Amino acid sequence: MGLFVLLPLVLPLTSWPVARLAERRLHPRTATLLLAAVGAVLAACSTLCLGLLVVVGTAQLPGNPLPDGWSDPEVRQAVPYDEVLGQVSIPALAALLATCGATLVRHRRVHRRALLALEGVRNTSVAVLPDKAPYAFALPGTRRSRKRIVVSTGMLDALEPAERRALFAHERAHLAARHHRLLLLARLSANAHPFLRPLRTAVEFGVERWADEEAAHSVGDRRLTARAVGKAALIAASGPLSGVLAFAAAGQVPRRVQALLAPAPTTRLWRPPVTASAFATWLAAAGAAASALSSANAAITLALILQAATPL
């Protein structure tokens, strides 16, 4: 395997330029899907290579259940600095799995709490809660419950009828595109590798911009949508839940309003190769491809070595 096993652990750095430029140069839908896909590939490859290091490191521990041949010098020579990397990778993978597991548990707990909060409310596509605190969010559906838009009377009273249409169009866009899955994928990728945290932030912003553009197209007025987003941000409360797709996410609203006041972004996928965004996109794609090839090479090589070292 050699140094190829380490490449997927550093190649996530190639995603930083595209995370920075995609939101400004690409359509929000294109940018969000691109960033989520690149992050998932890089996270999967780095986790695979970390697992390969764990196999070599675990085989060196006394009393391990692995075949004795897996600790032979021929196997250890396939990994550079096998003693240090093998031992460090074990707690690193354990921490990765624990963090990803906690994220999944938190995601499921938030959704369950939301369903419990809606018990007794009429099962319609829009759930209006009699609450003076202004908030609105999209609640994904399950096999037993339908996807719904949850909004408080406080939020509805604060918005004009036209602004309410923008709000509902925004939340419908979240549900239609299943943005909660992209957010969960981005969070798991960031948990798998700390270098992918900029992608998670960019995806979180991208889904809101994506929904903003869909809302602006639906109501036919970008300035109206910008006004609805800005007004909701000024009055929005934290709401009964955290971790859901809220209409006015903290820290993102000024950039969203600024983008809505600008001309609509183009949906053209191809960019001239001399632009900064095109270079960043190609760099991220090359990093993801190199990471996939490196991890595949390392996995196949180690599998062949372990097979040869395992007594029949």
Salt bridges, closest charged atoms under 4 A:
GLU23 OE2 - ARG255 NH1 2.62
ASP82 OD2 - ARG76 NE 3.49
GLU163 OE2 - ARG227 NE 2.96
GLU163 OE1 - LYS231 NZ 2.97
GLU204 OE2 - ARG187 NE 3.78
GLU208 OE1 - HIS170 NE2 3.07
GLU208 OE1 - HIS174 NE2 3.38
GLU208 OE1 - ARG256 NH1 3.77
ASP212 OD1 - HIS170 ND1 2.89
ASP212 OD2 - ARG256 NE 2.70
GLU213 OE2 - ARG209 NH2 2.84
GLU213 OE1 - ARG222 NH1 2.72
GLU214 OE2 - ARG29 NH1 3.73
